[in-house]
Amino acid sequence: MKTGRLSPRTPKLPLLDLHTFVPRALPACILGLAVIAVPVMVLRPDGLPRMRAVEGELASVQAENRGLKRDVADLKVQVKHLRDDPAAVEHIARDQLGMVRKSEIVFQFPKQ
C-alpha cells in the first residue's frame, strides 16, 4: 500500500459554460425585454392612443369619400342628362342664367 498524502476530493463546481448558458438565458432575456418594452411602446402618446385617433380619422374620411362618390355619380347622371336632353339645357339656361329666346317678349314688373 502506498502511504502518502491523500488529497481530498472536492466536487467540481460547474463553471459558467457559455455553450449551455447562452441558449438557456437568451430566450429569457428576450422575453423580459418584451414584457417591459411592449407596454411602454403601446402606452406612449404615439402608440395606442394615436392608433385610435387615426382609426377615428380614417372612419370619418371613408364616410366623406362615400358621400363624395355619391356626389360624383349624381353629377355624372346630370352631365349625361344635359348632353342627351335639349330641354334640360334650356331649363338650366332659363332658370339659372335668365336667358330667353329671340322670339319671346320679356315683361319686367317692379317689385312692391
C-alpha positions as CSV (number, residue, x, y, z in Angstrom):
1,M,0.0,0.0,0.0
2,K,1.1,3.4,-0.7
3,T,1.3,5.7,2.1
4,G,1.1,9.2,1.2
5,R,-1.0,12.1,1.4
6,L,-4.4,11.7,0.3
7,S,-5.8,14.7,-1.5
8,P,-9.3,15.4,-0.5
9,R,-11.7,15.1,-3.3
10,T,-13.6,18.3,-4.0
11,P,-16.5,18.1,-6.3
12,K,-16.1,20.1,-9.4
13,L,-18.4,23.1,-9.5
14,P,-19.7,23.7,-12.9
15,L,-18.2,26.9,-14.1
16,L,-20.2,29.2,-16.3
17,D,-20.2,27.4,-19.6
18,L,-21.2,29.7,-22.4
19,H,-22.3,26.9,-24.6
20,T,-25.1,26.0,-22.3
21,F,-25.8,29.4,-20.6
22,V,-26.5,31.4,-23.8
23,P,-29.2,29.0,-25.2
24,R,-30.9,29.0,-21.8
25,A,-30.6,32.7,-21.0
26,L,-31.2,34.3,-24.3
27,P,-34.9,33.4,-24.6
28,A,-35.5,34.6,-21.0
29,C,-33.7,37.9,-21.7
30,I,-35.8,38.4,-24.9
31,L,-39.0,37.6,-23.0
32,G,-38.1,40.0,-20.2
33,L,-37.3,42.7,-22.7
34,A,-40.6,42.2,-24.5
35,V,-42.5,42.3,-21.2
36,I,-41.0,45.7,-20.5
37,A,-40.9,47.2,-24.0
38,V,-44.3,46.3,-25.4
39,P,-46.4,48.1,-22.7
40,V,-44.0,51.1,-22.9
41,M,-44.4,51.3,-26.7
42,V,-48.2,50.7,-26.6
43,L,-48.9,53.3,-23.9
44,R,-46.7,56.0,-25.4
45,P,-48.5,59.0,-26.9
46,D,-47.8,57.9,-30.4
47,G,-48.7,54.3,-29.5
48,L,-52.2,53.0,-28.9
49,P,-53.9,56.4,-28.3
50,R,-52.5,57.7,-31.6
51,M,-53.7,54.5,-33.3
52,R,-57.2,55.0,-32.0
53,A,-57.2,58.6,-33.1
54,V,-56.0,57.6,-36.6
55,E,-58.7,54.9,-36.8
56,G,-61.4,57.5,-36.0
57,E,-60.0,59.9,-38.6
58,L,-59.9,57.0,-41.1
59,A,-63.6,56.3,-40.5
60,S,-64.6,59.9,-41.0
61,V,-62.5,60.2,-44.2
62,Q,-64.1,57.0,-45.5
63,A,-67.5,58.3,-44.8
64,E,-66.6,61.6,-46.6
65,N,-65.3,59.5,-49.5
66,R,-68.6,57.6,-49.8
67,G,-70.5,60.9,-49.8
68,L,-68.2,62.3,-52.5
69,K,-68.6,59.2,-54.6
70,R,-72.4,59.6,-54.4
71,D,-72.0,63.3,-55.5
72,V,-69.8,62.3,-58.4
73,A,-72.3,59.6,-59.5
74,D,-75.1,62.2,-59.3
75,L,-73.1,64.7,-61.3
76,K,-72.4,62.1,-64.0
77,V,-76.1,61.5,-64.3
78,Q,-76.7,65.2,-64.7
79,V,-74.0,65.6,-67.3
80,K,-75.5,62.7,-69.3
81,H,-78.9,64.2,-69.0
82,L,-77.6,67.6,-70.2
83,R,-75.8,66.0,-73.2
84,D,-78.8,64.0,-74.2
85,D,-81.8,66.3,-73.4
86,P,-82.0,69.7,-75.0
87,A,-85.0,70.6,-72.8
88,A,-82.8,70.2,-69.7
89,V,-80.2,72.6,-71.2
90,E,-83.0,75.1,-71.9
91,H,-84.3,74.7,-68.4
92,I,-80.8,75.5,-66.9
93,A,-80.4,78.4,-69.3
94,R,-83.7,80.0,-68.4
95,D,-83.7,79.3,-64.6
96,Q,-80.0,79.9,-63.8
97,L,-78.8,82.2,-66.5
98,G,-82.0,84.2,-67.1
99,M,-81.9,83.6,-70.9
100,V,-84.8,83.9,-73.2
101,R,-85.5,83.0,-76.9
102,K,-85.3,85.7,-79.6
103,S,-89.0,85.2,-80.3
104,E,-90.1,85.8,-76.7
105,I,-91.1,89.1,-75.2
106,V,-89.9,89.8,-71.6
107,F,-92.1,91.9,-69.3
108,Q,-90.4,93.3,-66.2
109,F,-92.6,94.4,-63.3
110,P,-91.4,96.5,-60.4
111,K,-91.2,94.7,-57.1
112,Q,-93.6,96.1,-54.5
